[in-house]
């Protein structure tokens, strides 16, 4: 029973981390480019700056991580770390 709860918490943290990075990246592109999200993503990718944009967009995950640690949601915080590892791998291929 305990492993099922821990897997669920890690999965929830993973989803929170991926959504936080996506929303952060969306706002970074909206703020720093005059184009929309899709066009801004394409332009930044062509310029070789998409890694920097995704990194900037992942800043909300840092805040979410510390909030979860403060609320003693350690397993969800681990999920956010897992999401960050996934984002690093995705960024390497973009």
C-alpha positions as CSV (number, residue, x, y, z in Angstrom):
1,X,0.0,0.0,0.0
2,X,2.8,2.4,0.9
3,X,4.6,1.9,-2.5
4,X,1.3,2.7,-4.4
5,X,1.0,6.0,-2.5
6,X,4.6,6.9,-3.1
7,X,4.4,6.2,-6.8
8,X,1.3,8.3,-7.0
9,X,3.0,11.2,-5.2
10,X,6.0,11.0,-7.5
11,X,3.8,10.9,-10.6
12,X,1.8,14.0,-9.3
13,X,5.1,15.8,-8.7
14,X,6.3,14.8,-12.2
15,X,3.1,16.2,-13.8
16,X,3.4,19.4,-11.7
17,X,7.0,19.8,-12.7
18,X,6.3,19.4,-16.4
19,X,3.3,21.7,-16.3
20,X,5.3,24.3,-14.4
21,X,8.1,24.2,-16.9
22,X,5.6,24.4,-19.8
23,X,3.8,27.4,-18.3
24,X,7.1,29.1,-17.4
25,X,8.4,28.6,-21.0
26,X,5.1,29.9,-22.4
27,X,5.4,33.1,-20.3
28,X,9.1,33.5,-21.1
29,X,8.3,33.3,-24.9
30,X,5.4,35.6,-24.6
31,X,7.4,38.1,-22.6
32,X,10.7,38.0,-24.6
33,X,9.3,37.6,-28.2
34,X,6.8,39.6,-30.1
35,X,5.4,36.5,-31.8
36,X,3.1,33.9,-30.2
37,X,4.2,30.8,-28.4
38,X,4.6,28.5,-31.5
39,X,6.4,31.0,-33.7
40,X,8.5,32.2,-30.8
41,X,9.5,28.6,-30.1
42,X,10.5,28.1,-33.7
43,X,12.5,31.3,-33.9
44,X,14.4,30.6,-30.6
45,X,15.1,27.0,-31.8
46,X,16.5,28.3,-35.1
47,X,18.7,30.8,-33.1
48,X,20.0,28.0,-30.9
49,X,18.5,29.6,-27.8
50,X,15.7,27.1,-27.0
51,X,17.8,25.5,-24.2
52,X,18.1,28.9,-22.5
53,X,14.3,29.6,-22.9
54,X,13.4,26.2,-21.4
55,X,15.9,26.8,-18.5
56,X,14.3,30.2,-17.9
57,X,10.8,28.6,-18.1
58,X,11.9,26.0,-15.4
59,X,12.4,28.6,-12.7
60,X,8.8,28.2,-11.4
61,X,9.8,24.6,-10.6
62,X,12.4,25.8,-8.2
63,X,9.7,27.7,-6.3
64,X,7.3,24.7,-6.5
65,X,10.1,22.4,-5.2
66,X,10.7,24.5,-2.1
67,X,7.0,24.9,-1.4
68,X,6.5,21.2,-1.5
69,X,9.5,20.6,0.8
70,X,8.0,23.2,3.2
71,X,4.7,21.3,3.2
72,X,6.6,18.0,3.8
73,X,5.6,16.6,0.4
74,X,9.0,15.1,-0.2
75,X,7.9,12.5,-2.8
76,X,6.2,15.2,-4.9
77,X,9.3,17.2,-4.7
78,X,11.2,14.2,-6.0
79,X,8.7,14.1,-8.9
80,X,9.7,17.7,-9.8
81,X,13.4,16.7,-9.8
82,X,12.5,13.8,-12.1
83,X,10.7,16.3,-14.4
84,X,13.8,18.4,-14.5
85,X,15.9,15.5,-15.5
86,X,13.4,14.7,-18.3
87,X,13.5,18.4,-19.4
88,X,17.3,18.3,-19.5
89,X,17.2,15.2,-21.8
90,X,14.6,16.8,-24.0
91,X,16.6,20.0,-24.2
92,X,19.7,18.1,-25.3
93,X,17.8,16.7,-28.3
94,X,16.2,20.0,-29.3
